[in-house]
Amino acid sequence: MLSRRTLAGVALLPLAAGLRAARAQEAWPSRPVRWVVPFPPGGGIDVVARLVAQRLTDIMPKPFLVENMGGGSGVVGSAAVARAEPDGHALLFQSYSSAVVNPATMRNLPYDPVAAFTPISLVAMMPMLIVVHPSVPAQNIREFIALLKANPGKYTYGSSGPRTSPHLGAALFCERAGVEMVHVPYRGTGPAAQALLSGEITMVVDSITTQRGFMQAGRSRPLAMLGRTRSALLPDVPTLAESGLADFDFNFWAALFGPAGLPTEIATRQAEAIGEAMREPGLAARLADLGVEAKASTPAELDRFFRHELQATREIVRRARIDLE
């Protein structure tokens, strides 16, 4: 028979294990934290990640480092974090494209977009809008829709490529407005924007970040925001919902995820740190200069938001009959 002392030792084993786990979580971060951006350096998502990571380095006990891991439209970096140890030191800075568009348009992802990751926090919202070439004889979105309906298939919209967020946003607009436009894909946001400026295409769905200078110079004309609310960065531009397309809501965003199994305490602590960083006026102002709205959320709020966005995007793909990759 086991002695009382032996039984006491056995009884204490789960408690000791729990204390060790708690101490490990309390120590987070115990070394530099890597934010994996699954795209090449220099893009908008990369710039936002670096600004926020720098602020976190200022306020947290260990540095936050951005590591670019491009490839496969975001799949390579996402898969790497999905395989990472869930200790909070390798996290994934996802965009709308990698988090939602890829699962909605790719047949064989090497990971489950929901089960493979732990939601942590929203980080930024990049409002999308419809802009047209100044030669378009429509001064607002209602006039533009009327023009398109009177000329089915005559006008074109560009995108940064098939199955990208600008493609999906424009396809959703056409489907909801009941208009027919010709899609012209380009190799990136820059070429599509230049095609609009030259008059090669009629319209693009783009970010304020890309279009702000062109709009200020009168080289492109904003007609409507795609989000549910007006952007503080362009308060005079109405939403599509205001203009007759009820409940239209389409935004580009960035958020932080960890591997599956990330302890709740670490996810919550990282989310709280992001919230603290976003309350710093200097960071919010720098993001606003880029056309980006600073955001933060709890892990539970991001989980609900992400699941809604994934379902809504799959519905866009279905209704717009966009071919899967």
Residue pairs with C-beta under 8 A, 6 or more apart in sequence:
2 10
21 263
24 30
24 87
25 263
25 265
25 266
26 265
28 87
28 88
28 89
28 265
28 266
28 269
29 60
29 61
29 62
29 88
29 89
30 62
30 89
31 62
31 89
32 62
32 63
32 64
32 65
32 89
33 56
33 60
33 62
33 63
33 64
33 65
33 88
33 89
33 90
33 91
34 65
34 66
34 67
34 89
34 90
34 91
35 49
35 53
35 64
35 65
35 66
35 67
35 91
35 92
35 93
35 256
36 67
36 68
36 69
36 77
36 80
36 81
36 90
36 91
36 92
36 93
37 45
37 46
37 49
37 66
37 67
37 68
37 69
37 77
37 93
38 69
38 70
38 71
38 74
38 75
38 76
38 77
38 78
38 92
38 93
38 94
38 98
39 45
39 46
39 68
39 70
39 74
39 77
39 95
39 98
40 46
40 68
40 70
41 68
44 126
44 207
44 209
44 290
44 292
45 93
45 95
45 254
46 66
46 68
47 290
48 123
48 124
48 254
48 287
48 290
48 292
49 66
49 93
49 123
49 254
50 66
51 283
51 286
51 287
52 123
52 124
52 274
52 277
52 278
52 283
53 64
53 65
53 66
54 64
55 277
55 280
55 283
56 64
56 273
56 274
56 277
57 63
57 64
59 273
59 276
59 277
60 273
66 93
68 77
69 76
69 77
69 80
70 76
70 77
71 77
73 97
73 98
73 102
74 94
74 95
74 97
74 98
74 102
75 98
75 102
75 106
75 109
75 110
77 92
77 98
78 92
78 94
78 98
78 102
78 111
79 110
79 111
80 90
81 90
81 91
81 92
81 117
81 257
81 258
81 259
82 110
82 111
82 116
82 117
82 259
82 260
83 259
84 90
84 259
85 259
86 118
86 258
86 259
86 260
86 261
86 262
86 263
87 262
87 266
88 258
88 262
88 263
88 266
88 267
88 270
90 258
90 259
91 120
91 256
91 257
91 258
91 270
92 117
92 256
92 257
92 258
93 123
93 254
93 255
93 256
94 254
94 255
94 256
94 257
95 252
95 253
95 254
96 165
96 251
96 252
96 253
96 254
96 309
97 164
97 165
97 252
99 113
99 255
99 257
99 306
99 309
99 310
100 113
100 306
100 309
100 310
100 313
101 163
101 164
101 165
101 168
101 313
102 109
102 113
103 109
103 113
103 310
103 314
104 310
104 313
104 314
104 316
104 317
105 163
105 317
105 322
105 324
105 325
106 324
106 325
107 324
107 325
113 310
114 306
114 307
114 310
115 260
116 259
116 260
117 257
117 258
117 259
117 260
118 257
118 258
118 259
118 260
118 261
118 262
118 267
118 299
119 255
119 257
119 267
119 299
119 300
119 302
119 303
119 306
120 255
120 256
120 257
120 258
120 262
120 267
120 270
120 271
120 274
120 299
120 302
121 255
121 256
121 270
121 271
121 274
121 275
121 296
121 297
121 298
121 299
121 302
122 253
122 254
122 255
122 295
122 296
122 297
122 301
122 302
122 305
123 254
123 255
123 256
123 274
123 278
123 294
123 295
123 296
124 253
124 254
124 287
124 292
124 293
124 294
124 295
125 227
125 251
125 252
125 253
125 292
125 293
125 295
126 207
126 208
126 209
126 251
126 252
126 253
126 254
126 291
126 292
126 293
127 207
127 208
127 225
127 226
127 227
127 231
127 233
127 234
127 251
127 252
127 291
127 293
128 165
128 166
128 169
128 205
128 206
128 207
128 225
128 226
128 227
128 250
128 251
128 252
129 205
129 206
129 207
129 208
129 211
129 222
129 223
129 224
129 225
129 226
129 231
129 234
129 237
130 141
130 144
130 170
130 173
130 203
130 204
130 205
130 222
130 223
130 224
130 226
130 240
131 196
131 203
131 204
131 206
131 211
131 214
131 215
131 220
131 221
131 222
131 223
132 138
132 144
132 196
132 202
132 203
132 220
132 221
132 223
133 196
133 197
133 199
133 201
133 202
133 203
133 220
133 221
134 218
134 219
134 220
134 221
135 199
136 144
136 147
136 202
136 203
136 221
137 143
137 147
138 144
138 146
138 147
138 223
140 223
140 224
140 238
140 243
141 223
141 224
141 238
141 240
141 243
141 244
142 243
142 244
144 203
144 223
145 177
145 179
145 244
147 155
148 155
148 177
148 179
148 180
148 181
149 178
149 179
152 179
152 180
153 180
153 181
153 182
155 181
155 182
155 202
155 203
156 181
156 182
156 183
156 184
156 201
156 202
156 203
157 170
157 174
157 181
157 182
157 183
157 184
157 201
157 202
157 203
157 204
157 205
158 166
158 183
158 184
158 185
158 186
158 192
158 195
158 196
158 200
158 201
158 203
158 204
159 166
159 167
159 170
159 183
159 184
159 185
159 186
159 192
159 204
159 205
160 166
160 167
160 185
160 186
160 187
160 188
160 189
160 191
160 192
161 167
161 185
161 186
161 187
161 188
162 183
162 185
162 322
162 323
162 325
163 322
163 323
163 325
165 205
165 252
166 189
166 192
166 204
166 205
166 206
167 183
167 185
167 322
168 250
168 313
168 316
168 317
168 320
168 322
169 205
169 226
169 250
170 181
170 183
170 203
170 204
170 205
171 183
171 316
171 320
171 322
172 248
172 250
172 316
172 319
172 320
173 179
173 205
173 226
173 240
173 245
173 248
174 180
174 181
174 320
175 316
175 319
175 320
176 240
176 245
176 248
177 245
181 202
181 203
184 195
184 200
184 201
186 192
186 195
189 206
189 207
189 210
190 210
192 201
192 204
192 206
193 204
193 206
193 210
193 211
193 214
195 201
196 202
196 203
196 204
196 220
197 214
197 219
197 220
205 226
207 252
207 291
208 231
208 233
208 234
208 291
209 290
209 291
209 292
210 291
211 220
211 222
212 233
212 291
214 220
215 221
215 222
222 234
222 237
223 237
224 237
224 238
224 239
224 240
224 242
224 243
225 231
225 234
225 237
225 238
225 239
225 240
226 239
226 240
226 248
226 249
226 250
226 251
227 239
227 249
227 250
227 251
228 239
228 241
228 247
228 248
228 249
229 239
230 237
230 238
230 239
230 242
231 237
231 293
232 288
232 293
233 288
233 291
233 293
239 248
240 248
241 247
241 248
241 249
249 312
253 295
253 309
255 297
255 302
255 305
255 306
256 270
256 271
256 274
258 266
258 267
258 270
264 299
267 299
268 298
268 299
271 296
271 297
271 298
271 299
271 302
274 296
275 296
277 283
277 296
278 284
278 294
278 295
278 296
283 294
284 294
287 293
287 294
288 294
297 305
316 322
317 324
